[in-house]
Amino acid sequence: MGGMREWREDWLFMGTWSAAIRYDLAALDHQVVEEFQQQNELRRDICVVGAGPAGLAAVKIIKDSPQYKAGLWTVTAFEARNRVGGIWLPAPPTDDPPLTPLYDSLTTNLPHPVMAYPSFSFPPGTALFPPASTVLTYLEAYTAHFELAPHIRLNTSITSTSRNGITGKWTVITAHSSSQTSETHTFDHLIVANGHYRTPRLPDTPGLAGWLDAQKAFHAVRYRNPSDFGDARTVLVVGAGPSGQDLVTDLLASGRTVVHSSTGAVREDLRDGRLKVRGRVAQYLHPSAGRVLLDDGTEEAGIDCAVLATGYKVEFPFLPPDIVRQTLPPSVPPLPQALYNSTYHVFPLARHIFPLVDANALPPSSIAFIGLPVRVAPLPLLEAQVRAVLHVFAHPDSLDPTQEAVDIVARYETLLDQVTTRRSATGSSTTNAEGKPAEVDDQDQPDEAIKGDPVELAIARAWHRFDGHEQFAYRDVLHAFAEHPLRVPAWEIEMYDAKGVLREEWRELERAGLADEWVRGVGEAGGEKGIEEWVDLMRRLLKRAEERHPERSRL
């Protein structure tokens, strides 16, 4: 009996112990399931549209994130072309429109220490204003150094996207150029980084269609070198932005006569009459006579060909109309509850990045637009934008919709005041609200496809344009928002302001055969010391310019 009692006690003990184990295992299983669910909720698959400068920055900064390193985030970039580089990857002008507007003589218009990604400098000894081929090599080196290639699908274009309002997921359909196959993917977030220098913008000038039909005019997107003009000896260049200025330089160097037309230009003849600076073209007359009517009532005749350096349209062919409406937005306030693309700007975007519309239809954390600001040092700005994007992806509540709406309305009212003041005072777009000379746009003439109130059009054109030091304050605000310590150094602002003098003096060094000697070994120290070497070189170059031209202010 004693043995039976001991056996029963042991059995009861074992049963209790087994029940306890089952309870503990059940609790453990529940904890594991909860942790798995929490981990699953933190997982994000991110799609990047394009692998040009913006797309590469997006992939790199995502790889830097703690969420990626913890295995919670993935990133895939889709690039339609066969190599990375975007606009900097050359191609003949055979596609319609061409894959890139890159022309043979293009060099950067910023010194590369100002232009570079803060995380990756140009190699030591690089020309201060490098040619396009050097920039492409730099972007490929950035890709290799940060091991971005495994996350990039080349020869793969995004044909369409759609968002499921219930699951919040994006369906992305891609097409492979060589295999002619399509695939369907699912992502949590979309980063739009497709660039905006492909679809040409043509001015709405009477008579231009006849010149285009007669193949006597073409957009600068097709320009590669002066041989494109064949036997033409007198060329009309329309537009005074960077590409227009480079066209004038190339054509004059080829021995041609140039009529350079831009809004608000003061009429003058230079270079022994080979450069004729004129105002805006008001009408293209019969193409066979090569005559145009200018806005001052005078005519120019004997023009053999016209090239239109009149800018490019912002386009997202992969986004459906229920995501972005292709027209001018209504005036504000209030802010519209849908997203608009005027082809000049995307509106309304918080911080020029995040949609601030009906959050049930399109939450700010669902899609981000990077690379829209113009008149900026683009590569540093792109890395700052992506850091802000990832902060919102990880912390959707970090954006205050009310404050962001207030900021958008305030910018609208500031631009409205500038536009109306300028129009009432001078009727010209060549001065800003303070009466000072404004930088010139390629897009200084009305678009042939965008109709609407001229004031609203002017606001649209100016919306993503950063004047003065606005870009630097913007970058610092983005980094503060993303809780990142990087801030714009003072030397960068100084050298950005002096970019024109630096470029002119650098060209003088090149003409004198001294450029290579000046940069030999500069930057070899690497890191902050290497940057200091480049800053010292730029300051010596500015001093040289001041000594050669004491009558000029370097700024």
N, C-alpha and C positions, 0 to 999 in steps of 0.2 A: 504493500500500500504506500509506503514511504517513497518507493521508486516511482510509482504511478503519480504521486503528488508532485515529485520533483520534475517528472517529465511534463506534467500539465503546466507547472509554473514556467518551465523553460519554453514550452510552446506558446504560452500567453506572452512571455517576454519577447520571444522571436516575432510573434504577430504584431505586438506593439511597435517593436523596432522596425519591422517591415513596413508597417503603416506610416511610421515617421519618415522612413526613407522615401516611400511613395509620395508623401506630402512634400518633402524637401525637393524631390525631383520635379514634382508638378510645379512648385514655386519657382524652381530653377528654370524649368521649361518656359514658364510664363515670363520670367525675367529676360530669358534669351529672346523670346518672341518679341517682347516690348523693345529690347535693344535693337533687334533686327528691323522692326518697323520704324524705329526712330532713325536708324542708319539709312533705311530705304527712303524715308522722307527727305533726308539730307542729300541724297544722290541727285546729281544734275548732269544731263547730257546737253552740251552747248554746241550749237551750230554757228560757224563763222562763214559769212558769205565773202569769198575772195581771199587771195593770198598775195595782195600787193602790200604796200607799206602799212596800211591799216590792219589788214587781216593778220599779217605777221606779228604786229604788236599785240593783237588780241591773243593769239596762240601763246606767245611768250609769257605775257602777264598771267594768263590762266595757269600755265605750267608752274609759275612762281607761287601760286596760291596754296595755302595750307590745305584747302579742300581737295585740290588736285593731288597733292603729295600724300594725303590720307586715303586716296583711292575713291573719294566721294564724287569728284567731278571728272567728266571726260570732255574732250574738245575735238571736233572735227571741222576742218576748213575745206571748202570746196572751191577749186580754182579752175576756170574754164580753159586756161591756156596750159601749155606744156611745161612751163617753168614759173617760178615765183618772180615777183618784181612789179607786176601791175604796169602802170604807165611807163616805168623805166625799162621795160622789156621791149626792144625794138621789133617792128613788123612793117612790111610794105603796106602802102595804103590801098590794098586790094579789097578788103571787106567793106561792107556798107552798113554802118560806118566803120572806118578803120579801127583795128584793135587798140591802137594808141596814137596820140598826136605827136609822138616823139620825132623831132627833126634832128638832122645830122649835127648841127652846130650847138645844140642845147648844152648849156652848162648850168649849174645851180645859180640862183640869184641870191643865195645866202652863203656865208662862209661855213664850211662843213662843221666846225666846232659848235656853231649855233644850231645847225640843221640836224645834227646826229641824234639818234636815240640816246638819252642819258645813260642807259645801261651798256652802251657799246659804241666806242669811238671809232672814227675812221683810222686806217693804218697810219703809222708815222710816215712823214714825208709826202702825204697826199697833197695834191694841188689844192690851194685854199678854196677855190671855186671849181670843183671837179666837173669833168664832162659826164654825160649820162651813163656811159659805159662803166665809169668808176663807181657811180651810185648803185648800178645794178650789181656789180661785184660785191659792194658793201652789203646790200640786202641779202645776197646769197651767203655771204660770210655770217651775217646775223642768224640766218636760218640754220647754218651748220653748227655755229658755236653753241646755240641754245637747243640744238637737236629738235627742231620743229618739224622736219620733213615727215616723220612717221604719223603726224597728225593732219597732213595735207593730202587731199585727193586731187591730183592734177588731171587735166583733160576732162574735168567733170563740171558741168554747169548746172545750176539750180534752175529748173524750168518753172516750178510753181511751189507755193507754200500755202498752207491754210492752218488755222488754229481752231482746236476743239474747245468751245467755251465751257464744256462740262469738266473735261479732264485737265484743261490748261495746256495740253501738249500741242506741239507744232508737227504737222506732217509736211515733210520736205521731199519733193520728187526731183531726182537728179538724172542727167543724161550724160553718158560717156561718149566723147567725141569719136573715138576710134572704133569701139565695139558696137556703137549705135544701140546700146542697151540702156534701159532706165531702171532706177531703183527707188524704193520708197523708204524713207527713214523717219524716225520719231525723235523729237528733241524737246527739252524743257524750255530752252531759251534760244533766242536768235540774236546774233550780233551782225548788223548790216555794215559791211566794210567793203562795198563793191567799187568805190571810187566814182568820180564824177567828171571825168575828162574823156568821154567817148562820144556822146551824142551831141552833134554841133547845134549851136543856137544861131539862127539866121535872123537878121533884122527885118522889120516890116517896112521896108523902104520901097516906095512906088518905083516900078520898072526893074527891080532886081530880078524878078522871075525871068524876064526876057534875057538878061545877061547870063543867068544860070543855064537856061535852055540852050543858049548859043555857045555854051562852054567857054564863055569869056570871063566867068567869075567862079570861084570855088572857095570853100571854107578852109581855114588854116589846118584843120585836122588832117588834110591830105598833103600838106607841105612836108617835104623832106630836105630839099636843097634847091638853090637857084635854077638848076637845070630843069626843074619842073615847069618853068615859064617858057621854055623853048626859045623862040626868036623874039619874044616880047621884050621891048626895050624900055617902055614906060609902064610902070606897075602902080596901081592904086592899092594901098594897104589901108584897110579900115580897122580901127581899134588901136588903142595905145597902152594896152596891158603888156606884160612881159613877152608874150609871143609876138605881138605886133611890133614891139621895139626890136626884137631879135630879127624879125623878117626885114625890117628896114635896114638893119646893119648888114645882113647877108646880101640883100639886093644891091645896096650901094657898093659893097666890096666886089660884086660881080660886074660892076660897070654900068648898071642900069640907072635910069631916072625913076625916082619914087615920089608919088603923091601920097602923103601920109594924112589921112583923115581921122579926126576924133572929135567928140563933142567938146565944145568950148575952147578948142585950140586957137591960138593967135596966128593969123595969117603971116607967113614969112617964107622967104626963099633962102636956102642955105646951100653949102657945098657947090658954089658957082652955079646955082640954079638946078642942080641935080636932085636936091631934096626940097620938095614943096610941101610945107606944113599948111594944112587947111582944116576948116571946121567940118561939121557933120555933113554927110551927103543927104540932101533932101529928096533927090530923085535921080534915078538912072535913066538917061535918055537912050536913044537908039544905040544898041551895042555896036553896030557896024561903024558908027562915027566915033565911038570911044568917048562920048561926052557924058558928063555928070553935072547936075545942078547942085550947088552947095547951099547951106542954110543962110548964107549972107547974100544970096541972089546972084552970085557970080558962077561962071561955068569953068570947068576944066575939060580940055579936049585932047585927043591924041592918045588916050589910054588904051594900051594893048590888052591888058588883063587886070582883073581885080581879085584880091585875096581878102577874105573876111576873117579877121582875128577877133571874132565877136563872142567868144566864150562857149560854154557847154551847159547842157541841161542836167539837173539832178533827176535821175530816173531809177526806178526799182521795178523792172519788168516782171519780177518773180513775186511781187506782193499783189494780192487781189484788191479790187476796189472796195471791198468791205473792211480792209485794213487801212488803205491810204486812198483818199479821193484825189483825182488828178485835176485840180483847179485851184484858183485863188481862194483862200479861206475868207469867211465873212469878217467884217471889221469887228474890233473888240473895244470894250467889254460887251457881253460876257465872252469867255473862252468857248469855242465850239466843242461839242462833245464827240467829234470825229477828227481823225487825223487828215491833214491836207498836204499835198505836194504841189506847189505852184511851179515847179521846175527850177525856181530860184531858192526856195526854202521849204523846210518841213515844219509844219505848225499844227498844234502847239507842242513843243518839246520842252520838258524840264531840263535845264542846264544844257540845252542844245543836243540832248541825247535821248531822254526818256519820254514816251508819249504821255501826255497829261490830258486824257480824254475819259470817257466812261470806263471806269476801272473794271466793271463787270464784263465789258466787251474786250478790253485790251489793257490789262494792268501794266503799270510802268515797268515792272520787273520782268515782263514777258519778252520784250524786244528792245534793243538799243541800237541807235544810229550813231556811228562814230565817223569822224573825218569830215563833217559838214562845214566847220568854220574855215573861212578864207582870210588871206592876208595874215598868216601866222607862220611860225616855224612848225611844220606839221608833225615831224616825228616825235619830238618831246611831248607835244600836246596829245598825240595818240596814246602814248603809254599812260599819261595822266587820266585820259578819258576811260581807258579800259579798267584802271584801278577803281574808278568811281562806279563803273558798270558792275564789277564783281562785288563791290560793297553792297549795291542794291540787290543783286541776285541773292546774296547771302542774308541780307537784312532788308526785306522789302518795306518794312515800316520806317526805314531811315529817311525816306523822302517824305517831307511834309507837304501834302497836296495843296493846302491853303497858301502856305508861304511861297511855294513854287508858282502858283497861279498869280499871286501878287507880283512876283518878280517878272513874270512874262508880261503882264499888263503894264508894269512900269517901263519895261524896255520898249514896248509898243508905243507908249505915250511919248517917250523920249525921242524915238525915231520919227513919230508923227510930227512932233514939234520941229525937229531939224528939217524934215522934208518941206513942211509948209512955210517955215521961215525962209529957207533957201529959194523956194519957188516964188514967194511974194517979193523977196528982196532983189533977186537977180534973174530968176528964170533959168538959172544954169546949175548944172550938177558938178561944177568944177571947184566949188568952195564948200566948206562945211559950215555948221551952224555958227561958228565963231568968226567966219569970214576968211579963214585960212585956206590955202590950197589943199584940196583933197587928193588922195591917191587916185589914180585913174583905173577904172575897170576895163576889162575886155568887153563887158556886157553894158556898153554905154548907149545902146540903141534899143528901141522896143522890139520885143520878140514877135515873130510872125504868127505864133499860135496862141499866145497868152493875151487875152483881152480882159479889160476891167478898168476900174478907176485908176488913173495914173498915180495918185498918191499911194494907194494900196500896193501898186506894182513897185513903186520906189521903196516902200517899206519892206516888201518881199526881197528885193535885190539887196537891201542893206542888212537883212535880219542876221545872217550868219557871218557878216563881215565885221572883223574886229579892227578897230582903229586905235592908233597910238599904242599904249601899253596895256590895253584891255586884255590881250591874250595872256600876258604874264600873270595878271591878277586872277584870270580865269583858271589857269593851271594851278596856282597856289590854293585857290578855293577848292578845286577838285581834290587835290592831295590832302588838304585838311579834312574834307568830307570823308575821304577814304581812309582816314587815320594813318596816312603815310607821311614820313618825315621830310621827304624831298621838297625843296622850295627853289624857285628860280634864282640863280646867282646874279649878283649885280653886273658882272662882266658880260653876261649874256644879253642883258638889256642894252648895255652900252654898245656892244658890237652889232646888235640888230639895228639900232638906230643909225649906226655908221655904215650900214651894208653897202649903200650906194658909193660912198667914197672908197671903201675897201675894194669893191669890185672894179672900179675905174683904175685904181692904183695897181691892182693885181694884173689887169690887162696890160698896163704900161710895163710891168716887170716881164710879162710874157713877151711883149714886143721887143724888149731890150735883151731877151735871152737870159734874164737873171732869176726867173721864177724858181727853177729847180734848186738853185743855190740857196735861195731864201728858206725853203722848206726842208732841205736835207737834214735828216736826223731829228726834226722837230716832232715831239710826241713820243720818242723812244722810251722815256722814263716810265710811261704808262700811268694809269690811275690819275689822281689829282695832280701829281707833279707833271704828268704829260699834258694835262689840260692847261696848267699854268704856262707851259712852254708855248702852246698855241696862242694863249691870250697875250703873252709877251710879244710874239710875232705880229699879231694884229695891231698892237699898240705901236710897234716900230713902223709898221706899214702906214698907219695914220700919221705918225710924225713925219714920215717921208713925204706924204701927200701935203701936209701943212707947209713943209719947207719948200716944196716945189710950187705950191700955190698959196702963198700967205694971205692972199686977198679972200680966200674962200673959208667958210666955216665948214668943218668936217661933218657937222650934223645939219 
